[in-house]
Amino acid sequence: MIKRIGVVGAGTMGNGIAQVFAQSGFDVRLCDLVPAAIDRARGSIEKSLAKFVEKGKLTGPDRDAALGRLTTGSDLDALVDVDYVVEAIAELVDAKTDVFKRLDAITKPHVILSSNTSSISITVLGAATKRPDKVLGMHFMNPVPLMTLVELIRGQATSVESMKIATDLCTTLGKTPVEAADYPGFISNRILMPMINEAIFAVMEGVGTPEAIDTVMKLGMNHPMGPLTLADFIGLDVCLAILNVLHDGLGDPKYRPCPLLRRMVAAGQLGRKSGRGFYTY
Ligand SMILES: NC(=O)c1ccc[n+]([C@@H]2O[C@H](COP(=O)([O-])OP(=O)(O)OC[C@H]3O[C@@H](n4cnc5c(N)ncnc54)[C@H](O)[C@@H]3O)[C@@H](O)[C@H]2O)c1
């Protein structure tokens, strides 16, 4: 019986993941190395829950109960008694592998260790543990409280039973799980990132302004959001990390990250979270 959830990483995704589990009645332990990230996460969760209350989708007492089920901290050892883990730290294979090794040592052996990775191999993360059958990808979409899709990734050694537990958990959260195989970028980013990358090449080559490109895709292709607005929303550092994984893992030059994307990330222009990307916030 899964009651307590550990969430590692309290950034854009981690705070949303912690919120949806807490809203669905689970006790949540949210961990981040950086204390300021935990403070920001609490603020974001409170703001998001307040919006649900304003819209009449959540009662005040239910909001208070959800907040009461959330505990935060910077020590991974606090996850010693959780029943299920979702890792949502930066999209860096070495950092994730290190966290999976530590989680394997800290948590009980039957606990499923999932990753919210956008592109990194679940099989590689599983191999860093002594329980590869219990390691899987649980790829939530941004913003987590509003987006219903969860891409579930089955690693080479992930068991059928672990996938079933994750599938049931998604249903409990009111989300729709879709299974994908463990290839770089899975389904979502294998298709989305080349489009975003191409939009950035189009900016670099002066084919159109960010506004023009986004307007073409919104009004011409009926996308709810243009690719450059979406890139700013995801985080340009996250987009670059995913493109690097696609490029390295699939070996096709069509996935090479646009030089303008590299330059913006080097300059700290990361999109919404840094206040500047293709647009200013
Ligand atoms: N941003 C998106 O739209 C999006 C969508 C789906 C999936 N993802 C994936 O989710 C994951 C997190 O992305 P994000 O956008 O939330 O990143 P983020 O940079 O907003 O947050 C990452 C957080 O992890 C913390 N962290 C880093 N190393 C840590 C460690 N060893 N232990 C504990 N905390 C640590 C950082 O302090 C930071 O607060 C990535 O794997 C990313 O690919 C992102």
The ligand as an SDF file (V2000), in Angstrom:
LIG
                    3D

 44 48  0  0  0  0  0  0  0  0999 V2000
   10.8850   21.8570  -17.0610 N   0  0  0  0  0  0  0  0  0  0  0  0
   10.0390   21.0950  -17.7190 C   0  0  0  0  0  0  0  0  0  0  0  0
    9.1380   21.5660  -18.4160 O   0  0  0  0  0  0  0  0  0  0  0  0
   10.1480   19.5880  -17.5920 C   0  0  0  0  0  0  0  0  0  0  0  0
    9.0920   18.7910  -18.0640 C   0  0  0  0  0  0  0  0  0  0  0  0
    9.1430   17.4090  -17.8830 C   0  0  0  0  0  0  0  0  0  0  0  0
   10.2540   16.8410  -17.2740 C   0  0  0  0  0  0  0  0  0  0  0  0
   11.2900   17.6340  -16.8470 N   0  0  0  0  0  0  0  0  0  0  0  0
   12.4170   16.9700  -16.1800 C   0  0  0  0  0  0  0  0  0  0  0  0
   12.2520   17.1190  -14.7900 O   0  0  0  0  0  0  0  0  0  0  0  0
   13.5300   17.1760  -14.1430 C   0  0  0  0  0  0  0  0  0  0  0  0
   13.6240   18.4510  -13.3400 C   0  0  0  0  0  0  0  0  0  0  0  0
   13.4730   19.5530  -14.2210 O   0  0  0  0  0  0  0  0  0  0  0  0
   13.0790   21.0020  -13.6700 P   0  0  0  0  0  0  0  0  0  0  0  0
   12.6750   21.8060  -14.8530 O   0  0  0  0  0  0  0  0  0  0  0  0
   12.1600   20.8690  -12.4910 O   0  0  0  0  0  0  0  0  0  0  0  0
   14.5190   21.5000  -13.1640 O   0  0  0  0  0  0  0  0  0  0  0  0
   14.8540   22.7100  -12.1610 P   0  0  0  0  0  0  0  0  0  0  0  0
   16.2130   23.1770  -12.5390 O   0  0  0  0  0  0  0  0  0  0  0  0
   13.7160   23.6800  -12.1070 O   0  0  0  0  0  0  0  0  0  0  0  0
   14.9070   21.9770  -10.7230 O   0  0  0  0  0  0  0  0  0  0  0  0
   15.8440   21.0050  -10.3690 C   0  0  0  0  0  0  0  0  0  0  0  0
   15.9990   21.0470   -8.8540 C   0  0  0  0  0  0  0  0  0  0  0  0
   16.7830   19.9160   -8.4460 O   0  0  0  0  0  0  0  0  0  0  0  0
   17.6330   20.3340   -7.3760 C   0  0  0  0  0  0  0  0  0  0  0  0
   18.7550   19.3870   -7.2990 N   0  0  0  0  0  0  0  0  0  0  0  0
   19.7930   19.2790   -8.1540 C   0  0  0  0  0  0  0  0  0  0  0  0
   20.5950   18.2400   -7.7420 N   0  0  0  0  0  0  0  0  0  0  0  0
   20.0110   17.7050   -6.6420 C   0  0  0  0  0  0  0  0  0  0  0  0
   20.3240   16.6220   -5.7760 C   0  0  0  0  0  0  0  0  0  0  0  0
   21.4070   15.8880   -5.9970 N   0  0  0  0  0  0  0  0  0  0  0  0
   19.4990   16.3570   -4.7410 N   0  0  0  0  0  0  0  0  0  0  0  0
   18.4030   17.1000   -4.5200 C   0  0  0  0  0  0  0  0  0  0  0  0
   18.0490   18.1490   -5.2990 N   0  0  0  0  0  0  0  0  0  0  0  0
   18.8380   18.4450   -6.3480 C   0  0  0  0  0  0  0  0  0  0  0  0
   18.0200   21.7620   -7.7490 C   0  0  0  0  0  0  0  0  0  0  0  0
   18.4420   22.4780   -6.6040 O   0  0  0  0  0  0  0  0  0  0  0  0
   16.7130   22.2960   -8.3410 C   0  0  0  0  0  0  0  0  0  0  0  0
   15.9130   22.9190   -7.3480 O   0  0  0  0  0  0  0  0  0  0  0  0
   14.5630   17.0510  -15.2570 C   0  0  0  0  0  0  0  0  0  0  0  0
   14.9410   15.7140  -15.3710 O   0  0  0  0  0  0  0  0  0  0  0  0
   13.7990   17.5170  -16.4720 C   0  0  0  0  0  0  0  0  0  0  0  0
   14.3120   16.9940  -17.6780 O   0  0  0  0  0  0  0  0  0  0  0  0
   11.2480   18.9910  -16.9710 C   0  0  0  0  0  0  0  0  0  0  0  0
  1  2  1  0
  2  3  2  0
  2  4  1  0
  4  5  1  0
  4 44  2  0
  5  6  2  0
  6  7  1  0
  7  8  2  0
  8  9  1  0
  8 44  1  0
  9 10  1  0
  9 42  1  0
 10 11  1  0
 11 12  1  0
 11 40  1  0
 12 13  1  0
 13 14  1  0
 14 15  2  0
 14 16  1  0
 14 17  1  0
 17 18  1  0
 18 19  2  0
 18 20  1  0
 18 21  1  0
 21 22  1  0
 22 23  1  0
 23 24  1  0
 23 38  1  0
 24 25  1  0
 25 26  1  0
 25 36  1  0
 26 27  1  0
 26 35  1  0
 27 28  2  0
 28 29  1  0
 29 30  1  0
 29 35  2  0
 30 31  1  0
 30 32  2  0
 32 33  1  0
 33 34  2  0
 34 35  1  0
 36 37  1  0
 36 38  1  0
 38 39  1  0
 40 41  1  0
 40 42  1  0
 42 43  1  0
M  CHG  2   8   1  16  -1
M  END
$$$$
